[in-house]
Amino acid sequence: MTSSSASLDLNNTTGQSLDFCIRLSRAQSVITRKLDHSLSSLHGLSFADFLILYHLGRAPGSRLKRIDLAERLGLTASGVTRSLLPLEKLGLVSRQADPRDARVGFATLTEAGRELLGYALTAANTAAQQASELVTKTQIDSASSVLGRLAGINSANS
């Protein structure tokens, strides 16, 4: 067979695990797009920006080491630093150095960031409810447990 006439029968070669990962990726993209649209149209935030504010808002003292924030977001340390820059310029997040260790930096939610997060939570909750309206509470609980295990989430990094 030549490469132009050869075709793969992907329907018979895709394993269950790969199919799961492909569906998971598509679902994540669809849900992220819905949340992006809702948050940006109402509050000028992307879902990625919202997640930063959300994790900082949940942290003790509304601050996290940048490396801990990166872990919660699934980003590299440099990726989280790049993501924080626009939020810092807007006054939603600030940087703090650790007085005991110059290598450690904290991201802190500002009062303006806390206020915006409060408003954005309402929009995010509404968009999330709409995105999951075809799924039962039991299914959500089960899927959340599975997704948490896949992401390596535990009580210390949720």
C-alpha positions in Angstrom: 0.0 0.0 0.0 1.1 3.5 -0.7 0.9 6.2 2.0 -1.8 8.0 0.0 -4.1 5.0 -0.2 -3.4 3.6 3.2 -5.9 4.5 5.9 -6.1 3.4 9.5 -9.3 2.0 10.9 -9.2 4.0 14.1 -12.6 2.7 15.2 -11.1 -0.7 15.9 -7.7 0.3 17.2 -8.5 3.0 19.8 -8.3 1.5 23.2 -10.7 2.2 26.0 -8.1 4.3 27.9 -7.2 6.4 24.9 -10.9 6.9 24.1 -11.4 8.1 27.7 -8.5 10.5 27.5 -9.7 11.9 24.2 -13.2 12.4 25.6 -11.8 13.9 28.7 -9.7 16.4 26.7 -12.7 17.4 24.6 -14.9 17.8 27.6 -12.3 20.0 29.3 -12.0 22.2 26.2 -15.8 22.6 25.9 -16.2 23.4 29.6 -13.2 25.8 29.6 -14.6 27.6 26.6 -18.0 28.0 28.3 -16.4 29.3 31.5 -14.0 31.6 29.6 -17.0 33.1 27.8 -19.0 33.7 30.9 -16.2 35.1 33.0 -14.7 37.3 30.2 -18.0 38.8 29.2 -19.0 39.7 32.7 -15.7 40.3 34.5 -12.9 40.5 31.9 -11.3 37.3 33.3 -10.2 34.1 31.5 -11.0 30.9 33.3 -7.2 30.5 33.8 -7.1 33.9 35.6 -10.2 32.9 37.6 -8.4 29.7 38.7 -5.5 31.7 40.1 -7.8 34.0 42.1 -9.8 31.0 43.2 -6.8 29.1 44.6 -5.4 32.1 46.3 -8.8 32.9 47.8 -9.0 29.4 49.3 -5.5 29.5 50.7 -4.7 30.5 54.3 -4.2 34.3 54.4 -5.1 34.3 50.7 -1.5 33.6 49.7 0.5 30.7 48.3 4.1 30.0 47.5 4.3 30.3 43.7 5.5 26.7 43.4 2.4 25.5 45.4 0.1 27.6 43.1 1.8 26.1 40.1 1.1 22.6 41.4 -2.6 23.4 42.0 -2.9 24.8 38.4 -0.9 22.0 36.8 1.7 24.5 35.5 5.4 24.9 35.7 6.9 27.5 38.1 7.8 29.7 35.1 4.3 29.2 33.7 2.6 30.4 36.8 5.0 33.4 37.0 3.9 34.4 33.4 0.3 33.9 34.3 0.6 36.1 37.4 2.1 39.1 35.5 -1.1 40.5 34.0 -3.0 40.0 37.3 -0.3 41.9 39.1 -0.5 44.7 36.6 -4.3 44.9 37.2 -3.7 45.0 41.0 -5.5 41.7 41.6 -2.5 39.8 42.8 0.7 40.9 44.5 4.1 39.3 45.0 5.7 38.9 48.4 9.1 37.7 49.2 9.8 35.3 52.1 12.0 37.2 54.6 13.7 34.0 55.6 14.4 32.6 52.2 15.0 34.8 49.2 14.4 31.9 46.8 10.8 31.6 47.9 8.1 33.9 46.6 4.5 34.2 47.4 1.5 35.2 45.3 -1.1 37.1 47.4 -4.7 38.0 46.6 -5.2 41.7 46.9 -8.4 43.3 48.2 -9.4 44.2 44.6 -8.7 40.6 43.6 -10.8 39.3 46.5 -13.7 41.6 45.5 -13.5 40.5 41.8 -13.3 36.9 42.8 -16.5 37.2 44.8 -18.4 38.5 41.7 -16.7 36.0 39.4 -17.6 33.0 41.6 -21.3 33.7 40.9 -20.7 33.7 37.2 -18.5 30.6 37.4 -21.0 28.7 39.5 -23.8 29.5 37.0 -21.7 28.5 34.0 -20.6 25.3 35.8 -24.2 24.4 36.6 -25.3 25.0 33.0 -22.3 22.9 31.7 -23.2 20.0 34.0 -27.0 20.1 33.7 -27.1 16.7 31.9 -25.2 15.0 34.7 -26.6 13.8 38.0 -25.2 14.7 41.4 -24.1 11.1 41.9 -22.3 11.1 38.5 -20.6 14.4 39.4 -19.5 13.0 42.8 -18.1 9.9 41.1 -16.4 11.8 38.3 -14.9 14.3 40.7 -13.4 11.5 42.7 -11.9 9.9 39.5 -10.6 13.2 38.2 -9.0 14.0 41.5 -7.1 10.7 41.5 -6.0 11.3 37.9 -4.8 14.8 38.8 -3.1 13.6 42.0 -5.3 15.9 44.1 -5.4 15.4 47.8 -6.5 17.6 50.7 -3.1 19.4 50.7 -3.2 20.5 47.1 -6.8 20.8 46.1 
